[in-house]
Amino acid sequence: MKMTAILSLTVVCCAVVFLAGCPGTDNDKINNKGDLTSKATPKTPAKIPDVPKVPVVAPAQGVVVTLGKADLVLGEDEYSGPADCTTVANLTIDDKAITVTVLVTDDKIYTKGDAAYKSDSVELYFDVRAKKDRGEAIYDDGVFQLIVVPGMGKDNDLLSWHQGEGGESAYCEVEKVTTKSEATATGYKLVVTLPLEGFKANHSIVPGKKFNFNIGVNDCDGNDTRTQLMWSRDSDSWSDASVFKPVDLSK
């Protein structure tokens, strides 16, 4: 008799445990398709680190530069994350030209600023002077800044040439430079081609495969809102050529 009671109690307990997870109990419901759906609260997924996902410029050759939060030199309080502004650039050279290919991630494109640097734009810096002079702070022949505001097929690309603190100057242009920009799903792409022979007119030099270089990206969501990423992590490139980085395209 005692054994029968124990067995009966065991069966009842098992039935209760089984029914607690069975269809039609309080833990589950039937959706309008006749399938069972759980009421259980889903687990919160692990937080994804704030790491910029930048596309790879193909082919991966020459010098590849990536810019993200760590490269902010202006507007840190305005920066909202990788989708706001990140960049990957590819610098190459052949026997005819230096080419810079830039892919910019930017969630809001603004190109109507009253100055090139007050629009979404790419800044390129070159110091192609002879080795003995290269790296000096002063902007001289062989040193210049080029800012490109992308037109992305709707407008012509705007090119603004500068030579140090003297402001915009036609005397530092590289002849027959070409640019091409286009909108992408996440921002824009810009290709700048600088013919080697084009340096002669204003710089009296044909660049070799070793020179100093810097690249910056301006993210302007309005005329008075500006974030800037800079490869050298220094905001003085516009007036101080000593902060550019040496590159070797002979490898």
C-alpha positions as CSV (number, residue, x, y, z in Angstrom):
1,M,0.0,0.0,0.0
2,K,2.8,2.4,0.9
3,M,4.6,1.5,-2.4
4,T,1.5,2.3,-4.4
5,A,1.2,5.7,-2.8
6,I,4.8,6.6,-3.5
7,L,4.4,5.5,-7.2
8,S,1.2,7.6,-7.5
9,L,2.8,10.6,-6.1
10,T,5.8,10.3,-8.5
11,V,3.5,10.0,-11.5
12,V,1.6,13.1,-10.4
13,C,4.8,15.2,-9.9
14,C,6.2,14.1,-13.3
15,A,2.9,15.1,-14.9
16,V,3.0,18.5,-13.3
17,V,6.6,19.1,-14.6
18,F,5.7,17.9,-18.1
19,L,2.6,20.0,-18.3
20,A,4.4,23.2,-17.2
21,G,6.3,23.1,-20.6
22,C,3.5,21.7,-22.8
23,P,1.6,23.4,-25.5
24,G,-1.4,25.3,-24.2
25,T,0.0,26.0,-20.8
26,D,0.6,29.6,-19.4
27,N,4.2,29.6,-20.8
28,D,3.2,29.4,-24.4
29,K,0.5,30.7,-26.8
30,I,-0.6,29.8,-30.3
31,N,-0.1,32.5,-33.0
32,N,-2.5,33.2,-35.9
33,K,-0.7,30.6,-38.0
34,G,-1.3,27.8,-35.5
35,D,2.3,27.7,-34.4
36,L,3.5,27.9,-30.9
37,T,5.3,31.0,-29.7
38,S,6.9,31.4,-26.3
39,K,6.1,34.3,-24.0
40,A,9.5,34.0,-22.4
41,T,11.6,37.2,-22.5
42,P,14.4,36.8,-25.0
43,K,18.0,37.3,-23.8
44,T,19.5,40.7,-24.5
45,P,22.2,40.2,-27.1
46,A,25.8,41.1,-26.2
47,K,26.7,44.7,-27.0
48,I,28.7,45.1,-30.3
49,P,31.9,47.1,-29.8
50,D,32.0,50.5,-31.5
51,V,34.5,49.5,-34.2
52,P,34.3,51.1,-37.6
53,K,33.5,48.7,-40.4
54,V,35.3,50.2,-43.4
55,P,35.2,48.7,-46.8
56,V,38.4,47.5,-48.4
57,V,39.7,49.4,-51.4
58,A,40.6,46.8,-54.1
59,P,43.2,46.0,-55.1
60,A,45.0,46.4,-51.8
61,Q,48.3,47.9,-52.9
62,G,50.4,50.9,-52.2
63,V,49.6,52.5,-48.9
64,V,46.3,51.9,-47.2
65,V,45.0,54.4,-44.6
66,T,42.0,53.9,-42.3
67,L,40.5,56.7,-40.3
68,G,38.0,56.4,-37.4
69,K,37.3,57.8,-34.0
70,A,40.9,57.6,-32.8
71,D,41.9,60.0,-35.6
72,L,39.5,62.8,-34.6
73,V,41.2,66.2,-34.3
74,L,38.1,68.5,-34.5
75,G,34.5,68.1,-33.3
76,E,34.8,65.2,-30.9
77,D,31.5,66.2,-29.2
78,E,29.8,66.1,-32.6
79,Y,31.0,62.6,-33.5
80,S,28.2,60.0,-33.0
81,G,30.0,56.8,-34.2
82,P,31.4,54.9,-37.2
83,A,28.3,55.6,-39.4
84,D,28.9,59.3,-38.8
85,C,32.3,59.3,-40.5
86,T,34.9,56.7,-41.1
87,T,37.3,56.4,-44.1
88,V,39.6,54.0,-45.9
89,A,42.0,55.4,-48.6
90,N,44.5,53.8,-51.0
91,L,47.5,55.7,-52.2
92,T,49.3,54.3,-55.3
93,I,51.8,55.4,-58.0
94,D,52.8,54.2,-61.4
95,D,55.0,55.7,-64.1
96,K,52.4,58.3,-65.0
97,A,50.5,59.4,-61.9
98,I,49.8,59.3,-58.2
99,T,46.3,58.1,-57.5
100,V,44.4,58.4,-54.2
101,T,41.2,56.4,-53.9
102,V,39.0,57.3,-50.9
103,L,35.9,55.6,-49.6
104,V,34.1,57.7,-47.0
105,T,31.3,56.5,-44.7
106,D,29.0,59.4,-43.9
107,D,25.4,59.1,-42.9
108,K,24.5,62.7,-43.9
109,I,26.1,64.4,-47.0
110,Y,26.4,68.2,-46.9
111,T,28.3,70.0,-49.7
112,K,26.9,73.5,-49.6
113,G,29.2,75.1,-47.1
114,D,30.6,78.6,-47.7
115,A,34.1,77.2,-47.8
116,A,35.5,73.8,-49.0
117,Y,36.5,72.8,-45.5
118,K,33.0,73.6,-44.3
119,S,31.5,71.0,-46.6
120,D,31.9,67.2,-46.6
121,S,35.3,67.0,-48.2
122,V,38.6,65.2,-48.4
123,E,41.9,67.0,-47.7
124,L,45.1,65.7,-49.4
125,Y,48.6,67.0,-48.3
126,F,51.8,66.4,-50.3
127,D,55.4,67.1,-49.6
128,V,57.4,65.9,-52.6
129,R,60.5,68.0,-52.0
130,A,64.0,66.5,-52.1
131,K,65.0,64.4,-49.1
132,K,67.1,67.1,-47.5
133,D,64.2,69.5,-47.4
134,R,61.3,67.1,-46.9
135,G,59.7,67.3,-43.5
136,E,60.4,71.0,-42.9
137,A,57.4,72.9,-41.5
138,I,57.3,75.6,-44.2
139,Y,55.1,75.3,-47.2
140,D,57.5,75.7,-50.2
141,D,57.6,74.5,-53.8
142,G,56.7,70.8,-53.6
143,V,54.3,71.2,-50.7
144,F,50.6,71.8,-51.0
145,Q,47.1,71.1,-49.7
146,L,44.2,70.0,-52.0
147,I,40.6,70.0,-50.7
148,V,38.0,68.2,-52.8
149,V,34.3,68.6,-52.2
150,P,32.6,65.7,-54.0
151,G,29.9,66.5,-56.6
152,M,28.9,62.8,-56.8
153,G,27.6,63.2,-60.4
154,K,25.1,65.9,-59.5
155,D,27.7,68.8,-59.5
156,N,31.3,69.1,-60.5
157,D,33.8,68.2,-57.9
158,L,35.1,71.4,-56.3
159,L,38.9,71.7,-56.0
160,S,40.5,74.1,-53.6
161,W,44.4,74.5,-53.6
162,H,46.3,75.9,-50.7
163,Q,49.9,76.5,-49.8
164,G,50.3,77.0,-46.1
165,E,48.9,80.0,-44.3
166,G,48.8,82.1,-47.5
167,G,45.3,80.7,-48.2
168,E,43.9,79.5,-51.5
169,S,46.5,79.7,-54.3
170,A,46.6,78.7,-57.9
171,Y,50.4,78.7,-57.8
172,C,50.5,75.3,-56.2
173,E,48.1,73.5,-58.5
174,V,49.1,70.2,-60.2
175,E,48.4,70.5,-63.8
176,K,45.8,68.2,-65.4
177,V,44.7,66.7,-62.1
178,T,41.5,64.7,-62.5
179,T,38.8,63.8,-59.9
180,K,35.8,61.5,-60.0
181,S,33.3,61.1,-57.2
182,E,30.1,59.1,-56.8
183,A,27.6,58.4,-54.1
184,T,27.6,55.0,-52.4
185,A,25.1,53.2,-50.1
186,T,27.0,54.5,-47.1
187,G,28.6,57.7,-48.2
188,Y,30.7,58.5,-51.2
189,K,33.8,57.4,-53.2
190,L,36.4,59.8,-54.5
191,V,39.3,59.1,-56.9
192,V,42.0,61.8,-57.4
193,T,44.7,61.3,-60.1
194,L,47.7,63.6,-60.1
195,P,49.9,63.3,-63.2
196,L,53.6,63.2,-62.3
197,E,54.5,65.6,-65.1
198,G,51.8,68.0,-63.7
199,F,54.0,68.8,-60.8
200,K,56.6,70.5,-62.9
201,A,54.9,73.8,-63.7
202,N,54.4,75.0,-60.1
203,H,56.7,72.8,-58.2
204,S,59.7,72.2,-60.5
205,I,59.9,68.6,-59.5
206,V,58.6,65.2,-60.6
207,P,57.7,63.1,-57.5
208,G,59.5,59.9,-56.7
209,K,58.1,56.9,-54.9
210,K,59.1,58.3,-51.5
211,F,57.5,61.5,-50.2
212,N,55.5,62.8,-47.2
213,F,51.7,62.6,-47.2
214,N,48.7,63.3,-45.1
215,I,44.9,62.9,-45.6
216,G,42.0,64.4,-43.7
217,V,38.2,64.1,-44.0
218,N,35.7,66.8,-43.1
219,D,32.3,65.8,-42.0
220,C,30.0,68.8,-42.0
221,D,26.3,68.3,-41.2
222,G,25.8,72.0,-41.6
223,N,27.9,75.1,-42.2
224,D,28.7,75.5,-38.5
225,T,29.0,71.8,-37.6
226,R,32.4,70.2,-38.4
227,T,34.1,67.0,-37.5
228,Q,37.6,66.3,-38.9
229,L,39.6,63.0,-39.0
230,M,43.3,63.3,-39.8
231,W,45.8,60.6,-40.5
232,S,48.6,62.5,-38.6
233,R,46.2,63.1,-35.7
234,D,47.3,66.7,-35.8
235,S,45.0,69.6,-36.8
236,D,47.9,71.8,-38.0
237,S,48.6,70.2,-41.3
238,W,47.2,73.2,-43.2
239,S,50.1,75.3,-41.9
240,D,52.8,72.9,-40.8
241,A,54.2,70.4,-43.3
242,S,56.4,68.7,-40.6
243,V,53.4,66.7,-39.3
244,F,52.9,64.8,-42.6
245,K,53.8,61.1,-42.7
246,P,56.5,59.6,-44.8
247,V,55.2,57.0,-47.4
248,D,57.2,54.6,-49.5
249,L,55.4,53.4,-52.7
250,S,58.4,51.5,-54.0
251,K,57.4,48.4,-52.0
